[in-house]
Amino acid sequence: LSPLLLLILTLLFRLLGSTAEEYFSPSLEMFSFKLGLPPRFAGVTLLALGNGAADVSATMNAIASDPENGYKMSLGALTGAAMFITTVVAGSVIL
């Protein structure tokens, strides 16, 4: 890898870390405190909820916009996304 690429990669990871520390962590702590969850459990639960929120909202929107065929589109999108992620992760691990 070139030194410029390593520098950019390092900069992006530091930017991601500082953004998560400044904005995401305080929100997660507030939610866990208000819900009475232990910090580790809140991290696992709320991170999973936040990660899947886009898929849930897209599925609900597809079904609401076309009640007759919306479930087919949402099921296809979810299945396709799961297959893509599974193959990319498996391929990365194999390489």
N, C-alpha and C positions, 0 to 999 in steps of 0.2 A: 504494500500500500504506500502511496505517496505521502510525504510529510504534510502536504496541504490538506489532503483528505483526512488524515488523522487529526489534524488541528480542527477542521470543521466538525468532525465527529465528536471530538472532545467538547467543543463549544456547544454543540446541540445537546449533549447529555447534561452538561452543567446547567444550561438554560432550562431543560426539562425538570431537573432536580430542584432548581430554585423556584420555578413556577409552582410545582407541586407543594413545596414547603411553605410558600407564602400564601397560596390561595386554596389548595385542596385540603391540606392537613387541618387547618383551623375549622373548615366547614365540616369535615368528617368528625372532628372532636365535638363540635357543637351538636351534631345529629346524634352521636352516640351518647352524649350526656343527657339530652332531652328524652331519648328513648330508653335510657337506663341500661345500655349495653356495655359490656366490658370492651376496652379499646381493641383488643385483637379480634373479638367476634364482630365488632362493628366494622373493622377494616375488611374482613372477609365478606360479610354480608352486604355492606353498602357499596363496596367496589364491584361486586358481582351485579348488584342491582343497577348501578350506573353503567356498567359495561353492556348490559342487555337492554337498557331503556330504549335505545334507538331501534332495535329490532322489534320490540314490543309495540312501540308507537307506529312504526311503519306497517306492521301487521294489522293493527287496529284500524289504521287509516285505509289500508287496502280493502278490508272487509266492509268498512262503513261506506266507502265511495262506490263500491259495486257489490251489493249483497248477493247477487247471483254467482258471479265468477271471482269475487275478490279473495275468497279463501284459497282458490287454486293458485292465484298469483302469490299470495303470502306464503303458502306452503312450499311453492317452488323456490321462492327467494330464500326462505330459511334453510331448506334442504341444500340448495346450491351453495349458500354461504358456508354451511357446515362442511360440505364436501371439499370446498376450496381450502378452508382453513386446515382441515385434516390432512389433505395432500401436501400443502405447503409445509406444515409442521413436520410431517413424516419425512418429506423429502429433505428438509433442512437437517433433521436428525441423522438421516442416512448418509448425507454428504459429510 
